[in-house]
Amino acid sequence: MTRWYHRYCVVQQLESLAKLGPGVAIRWPTKIGNPSNTYFAENVSINPGFVSKGTGKLTLGAHVHLGENITVITDNHNFERPDCLPYDKRKIAKDVTIGDCVWIGDRVLILPGVSVGEGAILAAGAIVTKDVPTLAIVGGAPAKVLRYRDEEHYRSLRQKQRYLHWPRDHDLVNRHKMIIRRGTVTHVPNH
């Protein structure tokens, strides 16, 4: 009964997303704090312990793979000239965008306002406080660029459409084939 309930909760969250591309694979427990402002492209793969919270927009590109226990925050308390200390009741939304083909290792924390470039890799345990360039491999706290992926090889694989577990003709929730109803939003609005 517990497994059914958790699977049901995950499916409800996915069906509430502003956009959900085909071929999603997600393992619970998962907490999507603002599904109506969350956009997943195709072949997004999420492992247990994913948490997103905040009022800002969260966008995950195509073929994004997340390790376990990832946290993404899309807003922050107002601490710049607050009405009281240490901060006031206002929250400041800052969108988070994760580009196509990004791999995020276990226990990564992504803070509000961050944009992760296409093909980047976020090493396990990274605390990402600022934008990550395309094809960068970052790690540490705060995360810093360690090196870059081989761009020629990366572009070759993209051109050949060589993606892990793709194409997938079904969705997976905790390794069970599922039918997830998609919303009517078909594009990500510009802000």
Summary of the structure (lengths in Angstrom):
residues: 191
radius of gyration: 16.9
end to end distance: 41.8
largest distance: 55.5
contacts: 608
relative contact order: 0.17
helix: 14%
strand: 31%
